[in-house]
Amino acid sequence: MLYNYDFRYSLAKIPVNTTLRLNFRKLVFIGRKENVSKNQPVIFAPNHRNALLDALLIVYASYHTKQVVFLARADIFKQKFIAWILRGMRIIPVFRIRDGKDNLDKNRDIFRNAARILKKSNPIALFPEGRHNPKQSLLPIQKAVPRIVLPTEASVGFELNSQIVPVSIYYRDIFGFLSDAYITFGTPIEVSKYKELYEENPSLAGNQLRQELEKSLKSMVVNIWNDEFYDEYKYAIDWNGDRLAREMFSDRKDDFLQASLHIVRTLDDLFENRRAEFDKKIADFREAEVILKEHQLNSKDRIWRPATKGNIFARFAGLILTAPVMLFGYLNAIFPLLINKKLLSLFKDNQFIPSVRYASGLIFVPIFDLIQSLIIGTVTKDWLLALIYFFAMPITFYFALYWRKWWKIAKRDLKVNKFRKHFSNEWKRLVQLIKL
């Protein structure tokens, strides 16, 4: 049963967590020990920007042996094989109106199962927005969390002492590989404080709990709600995030996340209270974007702090010297790379890019590493060489992925350096335009 401990789940976490950690350059967790109880029933309520990785990050963040059960939208369970895999990962479906009114009755059994899980003091997780949202914004919070936790608590006189833990998941580059992710566990919401209100008016209690959860998430999530200026907000983060992280939040592990929150709140304050200043800043950002496009630059280029010529030369020299290792890594991982490319072509929605890439690394790299090592051992009769190859193949492939990222960054930095040298006045103007 989903509310019982399953050793297979724990065994699977080892390769899943290892591959997940390798998927990111930096993983930062805030508040998980302070705000996640080991003794009370917990509902994790994270924002939902990525298809699979969001759920895996919650599992990865678990610092004790309790196994998280996820509730996910029912439409991803349509294929039997996929449904079998998802249930093996302790994911169960929740039906929405768009899945058909006849299916809504099935939620009663789903919610009863969720209640059993909570009564066993095991954690569950539910994306309260109801669907994924790749943009840096928060969708309206739905009713599912109150619908599960309030009746469950009421059934035992509100003595479970369950908590709802809001979770903010922030990807610095949601589609980029070897990027940074920040996972923040917020102050838990004690469900027991809604006891009297629920006994008087269950609907009102549910609505107020939903509103409290939404308010909490809005305080944690980088929420660009202003769609009209969404791109300009995003550019402001790209242009100012690193600088403000160093200047204002260098003492924090989640420095870039805090800088991003600060940028969005600053622009929101300008929009609401100093509209003329806001409009001027938006005009500056748009002028900056035009200049960047004219010189084939982009918002992620390090305009405000260009690398020196000596630094760029040293990096290119190191990359050229290590190119043979990179080539060895790529050539020996050619089959996983081709399979990943083929799988990506099957999905039209970009939200699946990170998940497919992760799954390819988890499944196909180890499989082909083992096959190729066995072939080398069989052909050469040198099993020590095969063992060395077995460890060298994934290590050099991982290095090759980093090498490609470093090469791209060095090329972009060289372009910025040339721009500053040959168009110094425009560069100075650009630095002023992008600064917040």
ABEGO torsion letter per residue (X at the ends): XAABBBAAAAAAAAAAAAAAAAABABBBBBGAAAABBAABBBBBBBBBABAAAAAAAAAAABABABBBBBBBBAAAAABAAAAAAAAAAGBBBBBBAAAEAAAAAAAAAAAAAAAAAAAAGBBBBBBAAGBBBABBBBBBBBAAAAAAAAAAAAAAGGAAGBBBBBBBBBBABAABBGBBBBBBBBBBBBAAAAAAAAAABAAAAAAAAAAAAAAAAAAABBBBABAAAAAAAAAAAAAAAAAAAAAAAAABAAAAAAAAAAAAAAAAAAAAABAAAAAAAAAAAAAAAAAAAAAGBBAABBAABBBBAAAAAAAAAAAAAAAAAAAAAAAAAAAAAAAAAAAAAABABAAAAAAAAAAAAAAAAAAAAAAAAAAAAAAAGBAAAAAAAAAAAAAAAAAAAAAAAAAAAAAAAAAAAAAAAABAAAAAAAAAAABX
